[in-house]
Amino acid sequence: MDAPTAMKTREPMDRPLKIGDTVRWKGCWGEAQEKLAVVTGMETRCIGKYGQQVSEAPWRDIKAHGVVSLDNGHWAYGYQIDPVVDNN
């Protein structure tokens, strides 16, 4: 079965990630099969256990030192998620 087109297309990283955005998420420290999930919360500048809670942040900040909460009950480091493009 072929993956949905939205999962194959990459969006430029110049737009901010916002709560409510759909992302491509890979569990198991980025090794699991890619799935779609919605961001329900996020923290940047994570040092140790906690960071600064934000409602949006540049993708580069999330990728470098961010953590997101997802609607599937999981959380992810920034390197475990990628943007999704709406091809409409």
BAPA-274852 format. One line per field, with one value per residue: residue number from 1; residue in three letters; y, x, z negated of N, C-alpha, C, O in turn. Coordinates in steps of 0.001 Angstrom, whole numbers, plus 500000, padded with zeros to 6 digits. Each point is the difference from the previous one (the first is absolute). Layout:
N
seq	[NUM	...]
type	[ALA	...]
n_Y	[Y	...]
n_X	[X	...]
n_Z	[Z	...]
ca_Y	[Y	...]
ca_X	[X	...]
ca_Z	[Z	...]
c_Y	[Y	...]
c_X	[X	...]
c_Z	[Z	...]
o_Y	[Y	...]
o_X	[X	...]
o_Z	[Z	...]
! end
This chain:
88
seq	[1	2	3	4	5	6	7	8	9	10	11	12	13	14	15	16	17	18	19	20	21	22	23	24	25	26	27	28	29	30	31	32	33	34	35	36	37	38	39	40	41	42	43	44	45	46	47	48	49	50	51	52	53	54	55	56	57	58	59	60	61	62	63	64	65	66	67	68	69	70	71	72	73	74	75	76	77	78	79	80	81	82	83	84	85	86	87	88]
type	[MET	ASP	ALA	PRO	THR	ALA	MET	LYS	THR	ARG	GLU	PRO	MET	ASP	ARG	PRO	LEU	LYS	ILE	GLY	ASP	THR	VAL	ARG	TRP	LYS	GLY	CYS	TRP	GLY	GLU	ALA	GLN	GLU	LYS	LEU	ALA	VAL	VAL	THR	GLY	MET	GLU	THR	ARG	CYS	ILE	GLY	LYS	TYR	GLY	GLN	GLN	VAL	SER	GLU	ALA	PRO	TRP	ARG	ASP	ILE	LYS	ALA	HIS	GLY	VAL	VAL	SER	LEU	ASP	ASN	GLY	HIS	TRP	ALA	TYR	GLY	TYR	GLN	ILE	ASP	PRO	VAL	VAL	ASP	ASN	ASN]
n_Y	[498827	500808	500542	500408	500656	499982	497883	500302	500956	500727	500117	501701	499916	500525	498054	501700	499367	498931	501309	497775	500706	500070	498254	500520	498391	500642	498345	499409	501718	499910	498606	501154	498290	500560	501602	499549	502059	499714	501806	498742	499320	501910	498649	502073	499939	498419	500718	498275	500361	501692	500339	500909	500320	498468	502107	501218	498711	501414	499909	501947	501522	500146	500935	502251	501221	498523	501076	497997	501506	497825	500581	499756	502134	500563	499102	502205	498459	501785	499082	500287	502114	499494	501618	501170	498698	502115	497843	500536]
n_X	[500841	498753	502171	499042	498466	498004	499334	498786	498098	501652	499683	499466	502218	499355	499002	498714	501347	498284	499591	500154	502089	499535	500106	502000	498520	501891	498487	499457	499192	497775	499762	498800	498534	500584	500138	497897	500912	498576	500720	500900	501965	500366	501742	500190	501556	499545	499382	501126	499482	501163	497907	500797	498656	499721	499571	501816	500350	501710	499431	500601	498348	498329	500336	499962	498121	499419	498328	499729	498356	499829	499224	502114	500022	500281	501978	500332	501592	501186	501588	498775	500730	498044	501129	498168	500208	499292	499569	499025]
n_Z	[500000	501688	499825	498007	501503	498959	500308	501861	499327	501310	497788	501380	499926	502092	500499	499255	498331	501000	498212	499787	499478	502198	498591	500904	499475	498961	500053	497908	498760	500387	498254	498506	499971	502080	498405	500653	499984	498281	501140	498358	500828	498865	500470	499136	501596	501521	497975	500866	497849	499155	500820	501887	498214	501639	500688	499471	501832	499631	502174	500953	499696	501498	502010	499942	499891	501623	498935	500991	499695	499431	502029	500698	499259	502141	499470	500334	500436	499327	498704	498127	499873	500987	501104	499453	501825	499698	500362	498062]
ca_Y	[501173	501212	501008	501195	501002	500967	499459	499941	501349	500756	501438	500769	500218	501426	500355	499499	498901	500522	499035	499714	499558	498576	499706	498608	499583	498662	499567	499193	500859	500330	498796	499317	500440	501353	500147	501379	500348	501424	500580	500510	500831	499987	500716	500260	500229	498942	499621	499119	499476	500987	501116	501103	499663	500972	499577	499843	500195	499658	498587	499796	499922	498708	498955	500100	499739	500078	498805	500236	499025	499644	499558	498543	499616	499946	501234	499755	500988	500672	499226	498921	500513	500793	500665	499427	501003	499749	500092	500556]
ca_X	[499159	500799	499776	499308	500871	500433	501128	501162	500401	500636	499745	501175	500060	499980	498787	500058	499149	498997	499086	498920	500564	500235	501404	500368	500680	500584	500262	501216	501169	500108	500242	498743	499312	499449	498551	499562	499523	499744	500725	499099	500795	501425	500962	501291	501127	499933	501242	499511	498647	498991	500362	499047	498782	499661	498913	500631	501450	500639	500371	501416	500068	499429	500946	501241	499842	498585	499201	498586	498991	499203	498634	499952	500422	501457	500761	501112	501053	499884	500534	499070	498859	500216	498767	499125	499464	498680	500200	498813]
ca_Z	[500000	500142	498952	500485	500606	498986	499255	500873	500368	498922	499980	499566	498555	499682	499260	498623	499561	499071	499402	500943	501275	500210	500287	500259	498772	499943	498634	499770	500185	501414	500790	500341	501210	499919	499831	499827	498660	499809	498866	498961	499106	500347	499171	500634	499086	498987	499340	498951	500153	500393	500860	500005	500737	501033	500886	501311	499979	501267	500104	499635	498538	499595	500417	499228	498568	499662	499718	500285	499580	501166	499714	499905	498654	499937	500133	500917	500186	501285	501118	500327	500755	501204	500420	501025	500911	500571	501446	500676]
c_Y	[501239	501005	501197	501036	500975	499503	499975	501377	500729	501484	500714	500294	501474	500443	499460	498772	500566	498854	499857	499558	498483	499817	498532	499580	498581	499687	499225	500787	500290	498812	499300	500550	501361	499975	501479	500197	501513	500466	500597	500885	499958	500838	500180	500248	498985	499651	499182	499576	501002	501079	501094	499607	501125	499468	499896	500297	499691	498520	499774	499890	498661	498877	499990	499599	500166	498635	500357	498889	499783	499450	498485	499493	499920	501407	499669	501115	500593	499189	498869	500471	500803	500632	499207	501149	499566	500231	500562	501394]
c_X	[500889	499641	499256	500995	500535	501221	501275	500597	500589	499710	501290	499922	499902	498730	500106	499114	499060	499209	498816	500497	500125	501459	500151	500892	500523	500321	501309	501260	500254	500188	498721	499416	499348	498477	499680	499483	499824	500720	498990	500720	501449	500812	501278	501042	500004	501400	499576	498576	499006	500576	498961	498788	499665	498836	500472	501482	500555	500401	501440	500164	499472	500969	501243	499821	498551	499388	498555	499155	499082	498638	499864	500478	501504	500579	501184	501028	499844	500494	499067	498813	500466	498681	499238	499476	498617	500126	498801	500252]
c_Z	[500000	498913	500584	500510	498969	499242	500849	500264	498804	500170	499627	498505	499618	499287	498577	499812	498951	499384	500948	501366	500027	500398	500365	498841	500150	498549	499914	500336	501475	500917	500462	501299	499763	499905	499882	498584	499931	498738	499019	498984	500439	499023	500803	498917	498857	499515	498794	500309	500576	500899	499862	500843	500961	500831	501446	499866	501378	500007	499554	498486	499494	500347	499110	498543	499573	499737	500293	499391	501188	499599	499899	498635	499818	499958	500889	499900	501399	501181	500429	500837	501211	500405	501055	500844	500447	501495	500742	500488]
o_Y	[500112	500146	500293	500103	500404	500807	499846	500098	499945	500532	499486	500156	500351	501111	498979	499813	500731	498928	500994	499488	499365	500748	499176	500591	499131	500657	499971	499516	500160	500177	499164	501016	500271	499245	500805	499110	500739	499339	500829	500677	499084	500956	499101	500127	500344	499525	500490	499660	499588	500276	500008	499690	501171	498798	499384	500717	499204	499457	498987	499239	499398	499105	498934	499257	500752	498962	501089	498853	500935	499508	499504	498799	499698	500982	498830	501160	499396	500106	499406	499181	500554	499496	499136	501073	498832	501124	499972	500617]
o_X	[500936	498829	500153	501118	501160	500811	501093	501150	499450	500034	500777	498911	500267	499959	500650	499014	500427	499876	499455	499221	500267	500530	499128	501057	499321	500845	500778	500880	501149	500190	500057	500454	499468	499329	500861	499363	500600	499950	499173	499354	500412	499510	500422	499674	500215	500842	499301	499676	499034	501199	499210	500144	499995	499735	499332	500430	499416	500426	500298	500843	500575	500230	500518	500822	499690	500535	499544	500434	499710	499821	498937	500180	500473	499295	500322	499667	499379	499448	500201	499172	501099	498934	500560	499693	499778	500256	499978	499113]
o_Z	[499209	499647	501186	499496	500073	499546	499455	500428	498901	501109	499195	499446	498850	499471	499775	500714	499106	500593	500479	500803	498980	500820	499724	499781	500548	499392	500954	500712	500413	501204	500902	500527	498924	500705	499645	499437	500781	498962	500379	499200	500712	499399	500726	498820	498838	500762	499113	501138	500642	499981	499056	501182	499621	500010	500831	499096	500735	498981	499368	499526	499094	499186	499670	499462	499076	500391	499651	499901	500747	498886	499627	499803	498904	500234	500202	499757	500874	501095	501059	500399	500017	499645	500675	499481	500321	500430	501230	500590]
! end
